[in-house]
Amino acid sequence: MSQWLEQLSTLQVLGLVAGVLLGGSVLAALLGAVLVRLGMKRPWVLQRASRLAYRVLELVKRPLTIVVLDEVAAVMRTGRYTQNISDALLENHDELKALVAEKVAADPNARLVRKVPGYDTVVSEVTETVLRVVVDMLSDPRMDELVADLLRNNLDQITDAVRKRDHEALGEPAPPDPVPADAPVDRARRE
């Protein structure tokens, strides 16, 4: 029965869901009002309508999710995400340079390096070079192709998992692995 739902367009599925929910809600409200006037304390019609609406949602949920994922995938394929990141780096160039200098100066492992003559110039030039290389890499069409492939593959995998219902057998997600004791710690998060 759900195969015909998967063949509907996005607009048709949304219209079907809205129509069923609206019709069921109106019918339940009218019948509930009549039964309350007749003296019933808890109209069974409301219970039935609620169960029906829940079943309809369960029936339509998966095909609707697939339709939405397909639409999202089509939209995401049109973007130039690495160019957007490159533009943001260029916009915030001075702030990024100051941030890098601040973080390097605050790094406890850089104690000896701070005493080297020309330390500020070295940090500034290295930061400038790294930013320039990153911006150049992000502006390269090959990087756009890499990110587009990454997004496409992930969206295809998500869509396949929804179609095959792979996610329903997983249950609760496992907790994240603990952070190793010797891992660098973000001082801003510690405070």
KETOR-497684 format. One line per 5 residues: number of its first residue (from 1); their letters; for each residue x, y, z of C-alpha. Coordinates in steps of 0.2 Angstrom, whole numbers. Layout:
N
NUM> a> X:Y:Z | ... $
//
This chain:
191
1> msqwl> 0:0:0 | 14:12:4 | 21:10:-14 | 8:22:-22 | 13:35:-8 $
6> eqlst> 31:34:-14 | 26:38:-31 | 17:54:-26 | 25:71:-28 | 30:81:-13 $
11> lqvlg> 15:93:-15 | 3:78:-17 | 9:69:-1 | 8:85:9 | -9:88:3 $
16> lvagv> -14:71:7 | -7:72:25 | -15:89:27 | -32:83:21 | -33:67:31 $
21> llggs> -27:76:47 | -39:91:44 | -54:80:39 | -51:68:54 | -49:83:66 $
26> vlaal> -65:91:60 | -74:75:61 | -68:71:78 | -72:88:85 | -90:88:78 $
31> lgavl> -94:70:84 | -85:74:100 | -96:89:103 | -112:80:99 | -108:65:110 $
36> vrlgm> -103:77:125 | -120:86:123 | -128:68:124 | -120:66:141 | -105:55:137 $
41> krpwv> -90:59:147 | -76:53:136 | -81:51:118 | -74:35:110 | -74:44:94 $
46> lqras> -60:55:99 | -50:40:104 | -54:32:87 | -49:48:78 | -33:49:87 $
51> rlayr> -28:31:83 | -33:34:65 | -23:50:64 | -8:41:72 | -9:26:60 $
56> vlelv> -11:38:45 | 5:48:51 | 14:31:53 | 9:26:35 | 14:43:28 $
61> krplt> 29:47:38 | 42:36:29 | 37:41:11 | 36:59:16 | 53:58:24 $
66> ivvld> 60:51:8 | 52:64:-2 | 59:78:9 | 76:70:8 | 76:69:-11 $
71> evaav> 71:87:-11 | 85:92:1 | 98:82:-9 | 92:91:-25 | 94:108:-17 $
76> mrtgr> 111:104:-9 | 118:99:-26 | 116:117:-32 | 127:125:-18 | 145:131:-19 $
81> ytqni> 149:127:-1 | 168:128:-1 | 166:145:-10 | 155:151:4 | 168:146:17 $
86> sdall> 182:154:7 | 172:170:7 | 169:169:25 | 187:167:29 | 191:182:18 $
91> enhde> 178:193:27 | 185:188:44 | 203:188:39 | 209:201:52 | 199:193:66 $
96> lkalv> 206:176:62 | 224:182:62 | 221:190:79 | 213:174:85 | 227:163:79 $
101> aekva> 240:175:87 | 230:175:103 | 228:156:104 | 247:153:100 | 252:165:113 $
106> adpna> 241:156:126 | 247:139:121 | 258:132:136 | 268:122:123 | 274:138:115 $
111> rlvrk> 284:144:130 | 301:143:122 | 295:148:105 | 289:165:112 | 307:169:117 $
116> vpgyd> 313:168:99 | 317:185:91 | 304:190:78 | 291:178:86 | 276:190:82 $
121> tvvse> 282:191:64 | 284:172:62 | 267:169:69 | 259:183:58 | 267:176:42 $
126> vtetv> 263:158:46 | 245:163:49 | 244:173:33 | 252:159:23 | 240:146:30 $
131> lrvvv> 225:157:28 | 230:161:10 | 233:142:6 | 216:137:14 | 207:151:4 $
136> dmlsd> 215:145:-12 | 211:127:-9 | 193:131:-5 | 191:142:-20 | 197:128:-31 $
141> prmde> 183:119:-41 | 190:102:-36 | 187:106:-18 | 169:110:-23 | 168:93:-32 $
146> lvadl> 174:84:-16 | 161:92:-5 | 147:89:-17 | 152:71:-18 | 153:70:1 $
151> lrnnl> 136:78:3 | 128:67:-11 | 135:51:-4 | 129:55:13 | 112:60:7 $
156> dqitd> 111:44:-3 | 116:33:12 | 103:42:23 | 89:40:10 | 93:21:8 $
161> avrkr> 93:19:26 | 76:27:28 | 69:16:13 | 76:0:20 | 71:5:38 $
166> dheal> 89:2:44 | 88:15:58 | 73:6:66 | 84:-8:72 | 97:3:81 $
171> gepap> 88:8:96 | 96:21:107 | 113:28:101 | 128:23:110 | 136:36:121 $
176> pdpvp> 152:45:114 | 169:38:117 | 178:47:132 | 191:60:128 | 208:53:131 $
181> adapv> 217:61:146 | 232:67:135 | 221:75:122 | 222:94:120 | 209:102:130 $
186> drarr> 199:118:124 | 202:130:138 | 187:140:134 | 176:125:137 | 184:121:154 $
191> e> 179:137:161 $
//
